[in-house]
Amino acid sequence: TASASLETANAQVGQAEANLAVGNLPARPETIKAADNQVKQAQSALRQAEWRLSKRVLMAPSPGRVNDVIRNPGDTAGPTAPVISMLPDGAVKLSVYVPESAFSSVKVGTALSVHCDGCGAGLKARVSYVSPDPEFTPPVIYSLENRQKLVYLVEARPEGDAGPLQPGQIVDVDLADMGQ
């Protein structure tokens, strides 16, 4: 395996360095040259083993958390088939439907106060997108009085750490400066 090759290469480097130290004794130039070549060869083998080991380790392109496990141990996956779904840090966004009456108060950069069950106080978000087009309230909005009104989709990003916010979680949002 790659880790065994790495250990072997490390041992060879150590042995070659020890041979080089012995070879540095006076009146041994040929031995010194041979030991120096052994060290270079062992270092090359070490770099090659480290490269092979690095190709066996999977790394995410950015920090984040596993959102879904698509393939479990024992499942067969092709070379391009996803195994997990990741949510990169900072990718959590809030989809907020703003009624027409409050639409003029919301702009990109507007501060929002976020509240949810089980979340601590003081969660904040900033509006990152405001839809220019109105739409009818989606049926998943849990407010009877807003069902027949036109609303505008607004997306907001949590400030700092999203902390307790989870994808798909229902939250209440107020305009931070206006208490609406």
C-alpha positions in Angstrom: 0.0 0.0 0.0 1.0 3.6 -0.3 1.5 4.1 3.5 3.8 1.0 3.6 5.8 2.4 0.7 6.0 5.7 2.5 7.4 4.0 5.6 9.9 2.0 3.5 11.0 5.1 1.7 11.5 6.9 5.1 13.6 4.0 6.4 15.7 4.1 3.2 16.3 7.8 3.6 17.4 7.2 7.2 19.7 4.4 6.2 21.2 6.5 3.3 21.8 9.4 5.7 23.6 7.0 8.2 25.7 5.7 5.3 26.6 9.2 4.3 27.7 10.1 7.9 30.0 7.0 7.8 31.2 8.0 4.4 32.2 11.5 5.6 35.1 9.9 7.5 38.5 11.0 6.0 40.0 9.4 2.9 36.7 8.0 1.4 35.7 10.2 -1.5 34.2 7.4 -3.5 32.2 6.1 -0.6 30.9 9.7 0.1 29.8 10.0 -3.6 28.1 6.6 -3.5 26.3 7.5 -0.2 25.3 10.9 -1.6 23.8 9.2 -4.6 22.0 6.7 -2.3 20.5 9.6 -0.3 19.3 11.3 -3.5 17.8 8.0 -4.7 16.0 7.5 -1.4 14.7 11.0 -1.4 13.3 10.5 -4.9 11.6 7.3 -3.7 10.2 9.2 -0.7 8.7 11.9 -2.9 7.2 9.3 -5.2 5.7 7.4 -2.3 4.3 10.7 -0.8 2.8 11.5 -4.2 1.2 8.0 -4.5 -0.2 8.4 -1.0 -1.6 11.8 -1.8 -3.6 10.4 -4.7 -5.3 8.0 -2.4 -6.6 10.7 0.0 -9.9 12.4 -0.9 -10.1 16.1 0.0 -13.0 18.5 -0.3 -12.3 21.5 -2.5 -13.4 23.8 0.4 -14.3 23.4 4.1 -17.9 22.5 4.8 -20.1 19.8 6.2 -21.6 16.6 4.8 -25.2 17.4 3.8 -26.2 13.9 2.5 -24.6 10.5 2.1 -25.5 9.3 -1.4 -23.6 6.0 -1.5 -23.0 3.8 1.6 -20.2 1.3 2.2 -20.6 -1.6 -0.1 -22.5 0.4 -2.8 -21.0 0.5 -6.3 -20.2 4.0 -7.7 -18.7 4.9 -11.0 -15.7 7.1 -11.4 -17.8 10.3 -11.7 -20.8 9.3 -9.5 -21.2 11.4 -6.3 -20.7 9.7 -3.0 -21.7 12.5 -0.7 -23.3 15.9 -1.0 -21.4 18.7 0.8 -22.6 22.1 1.9 -19.7 24.5 1.8 -19.2 26.8 4.8 -21.0 30.1 4.1 -23.4 28.5 1.6 -26.4 28.7 3.9 -28.9 31.2 2.6 -32.4 32.2 3.8 -35.2 32.4 1.2 -37.6 35.1 2.5 -40.9 36.1 0.8 -41.5 39.8 1.5 -45.0 41.2 1.1 -45.6 44.0 -1.3 -46.2 46.4 1.5 -42.7 46.0 2.9 -40.9 45.5 -0.5 -39.7 49.1 -0.7 -37.9 48.8 2.6 -35.8 45.9 1.5 -32.6 46.4 -0.6 -29.4 44.4 -1.0 -27.4 44.9 2.2 -30.5 45.4 4.4 -29.9 43.9 7.9 -32.4 41.2 9.0 -33.0 39.8 12.4 -33.5 36.0 12.4 -35.4 33.9 14.9 -36.0 30.2 15.0 -37.0 27.5 17.4 -34.0 26.3 19.3 -31.7 29.1 18.1 -30.2 31.6 20.4 -31.0 35.3 20.2 -29.1 37.7 18.1 -28.9 35.9 14.8 -28.4 38.4 11.9 -28.5 38.1 8.2 -27.9 40.5 5.3 -30.0 40.6 2.1 -27.9 39.4 -0.8 -30.6 39.3 -3.6 -34.0 40.9 -4.2 -36.2 39.6 -7.0 -37.6 42.3 -9.2 -40.6 40.2 -10.1 -43.6 39.6 -7.8 -45.1 36.2 -7.5 -48.0 34.6 -5.6 -47.2 33.4 -2.2 -46.0 29.7 -2.4 -48.2 27.3 -0.5 -45.4 26.4 1.9 -45.6 29.8 3.6 -47.1 29.1 7.0 -49.2 32.3 7.3 -52.9 32.4 6.4 -53.1 36.1 6.0 -50.3 36.2 3.4 -51.6 33.4 1.1 -53.4 35.6 -1.3 -50.9 38.5 -1.5 -48.1 39.1 -4.0 -44.7 38.6 -2.5 -41.1 39.1 -3.6 -38.4 36.5 -3.2 -35.4 37.9 -1.1 -32.3 35.9 -0.4 -30.2 36.7 2.7 -26.9 35.3 4.0 -26.3 34.8 7.7 -23.6 37.1 9.2 -20.7 35.3 10.7 -21.3 31.6 11.6 -24.6 30.2 10.5 -24.4 28.2 13.7 -27.7 26.5 14.4 -29.3 27.2 11.0 -29.9 24.1 9.0 -31.0 23.7 5.3 -34.8 23.6 5.0 -35.3 25.1 8.5 -38.2 27.4 9.0 -37.3 30.8 10.5 -39.0 34.1 11.3 -37.3 37.2 9.9 -37.7 40.9 10.9 -36.1 44.0 9.3 -33.4 44.6 11.9 -33.6 48.4 11.8 -37.4 48.7 11.5 -38.8 45.9 13.8 -41.1 44.8 11.0 
